[in-house]
Amino acid sequence: MKTMETFYSREELKHLGIKSYGENVLISRNAILYTPELLEIGNNVRIDDFVTIGGKVVLNNYIHIAQFCGLYGAEKGIYFEDYSCLSSKGIIYATSNDYSGESMTNPMVPQKYKPTDINAPVRLCKHVVVGCMSVVLPGVTIGIGSSVGAMSLVCKSLEPWGVYAGCPVKRLKDRSKKILELEEQLKNDCI
């Protein structure tokens, strides 16, 4: 099978019910879009096989969502700024049950018995990369230029330009800002 046959064509994208999308958008035919009417996609975005997207999700420009990822935006939403990506099997939640015992859990229980559910937006700022099998919880903002290592748990917001890893994540060192120069080169090449 040719590579392009694994992605929806531009014509087919029109029929998926996506709220908005730009140019050079590649969405795998094996991706699951539960609420396409809440999905906003910029330019140069790729969504790979077996990605599940539900709720409000905004993907700006030059975004990659790798195989087997889950984006659960609910009402508050998940926001990817330019040049950010989520590696294979990464999961981002903008909603979660309260596991403290103060509230019941699971989607089959009526909402009135889950008064302390957690609902808060998640933001991946520009040039953020989240490593494979990592989990990002509601209310987190990952600061510009930061990277999160594989199999990490992100349960609090992260400062810009850091390399983070662990369960829960810890800042390991500063991240290089060379990518800002490369971004400028890319912009110049596209003119």
Beta strands, then each sheet from edge to edge (+ up, - down):
strand 1: 25-27
strand 2: 32-33
strand 3: 39-41
strand 4: 45-47
strand 5: 52-54
strand 6: 57-59
strand 7: 63-65
strand 8: 70-72
strand 9: 78-80
strand 10: 85-86
strand 11: 91-93
strand 12: 95-96
strand 13: 118-119
strand 14: 122-124
strand 15: 129-130
strand 16: 135-136
strand 17: 141-142
strand 18: 147-148
strand 19: 153-154
strand 20: 162-166
strand 21: 169-174
sheet 1: 1+ 4+ 7+ 10+ 15+ 18+ 20+ 21-
sheet 2: 2+ 5+ 8+ 11+ 16+ 19+
sheet 3: 3+ 6+ 9+ 14+ 17+
sheet 4: 12+ 13-
end
